[in-house]
Amino acid sequence: MIAGDKLPEAFHEHRLAKREANLAGLTECQLGADLLLIYRVRRNSVALHRIGTHRQLFRRQAKKAAATRRSRKR
């Protein structure tokens, strides 16, 4: 990771969307069937931010986005 090499395809590594401000610049990979790791690769280190299921990690963002959409419709 630190050397800039990609993980094997089985990990489904990808950068997170910039539209999610608190996750911009972070990378996510899949460690198991429903176990995700969110991290940031720095020059000489890897900073681990969160680990958990998709629901645990992204539930707040989904609820916040839904609330924003509802308030715009009013």
C-alpha positions in Angstrom: 0.0 0.0 0.0 2.7 2.5 1.0 4.6 1.8 -2.2 1.6 2.7 -4.2 0.7 -0.8 -5.3 -2.9 -1.7 -5.7 -4.4 -4.5 -3.6 -5.5 -7.7 -5.4 -8.9 -7.4 -7.2 -10.5 -9.6 -4.6 -10.4 -6.6 -2.1 -12.4 -4.3 -4.4 -10.2 -1.3 -3.5 -11.5 2.1 -4.5 -11.3 5.8 -3.6 -14.4 7.2 -1.8 -16.5 9.8 -3.5 -15.6 13.5 -2.9 -19.3 14.3 -2.4 -19.0 12.8 1.1 -16.9 15.6 2.6 -15.7 13.7 5.7 -14.5 10.7 3.6 -12.9 12.7 0.7 -9.4 11.4 0.0 -9.9 8.1 1.7 -9.8 4.6 0.2 -12.0 1.6 1.0 -11.4 -2.1 0.5 -13.5 -5.1 1.3 -11.9 -7.5 3.7 -14.8 -10.1 3.8 -18.3 -10.6 2.6 -19.6 -7.6 4.6 -16.4 -6.2 6.3 -15.0 -2.9 5.0 -11.8 -1.1 5.8 -11.5 2.7 5.3 -8.0 4.1 5.2 -5.7 6.8 3.9 -2.3 6.1 2.4 0.3 8.7 3.5 3.8 9.1 2.3 5.4 6.7 4.9 2.3 5.2 6.5 -1.2 3.9 6.2 -3.7 5.6 8.6 -6.6 3.3 9.4 -9.9 5.3 9.9 -12.8 2.8 10.2 -13.6 -0.8 10.0 -17.1 -2.3 9.9 -20.0 -3.4 7.9 -21.4 -1.3 5.1 -24.4 -0.4 7.2 -22.3 0.6 10.2 -20.0 2.8 8.2 -22.4 4.5 5.8 -25.8 4.6 7.7 -25.3 8.2 8.9 -24.4 9.5 5.4 -27.4 7.8 3.9 -29.8 9.2 6.6 -28.3 12.7 6.2 -28.6 12.6 2.4 -32.2 11.4 2.7 -33.0 14.2 5.1 -31.4 16.8 2.8 -33.5 15.5 -0.2 -36.7 15.7 1.9 -36.0 19.3 3.0 -35.3 20.4 -0.6 -38.7 19.1 -1.7 -40.6 21.2 0.7 
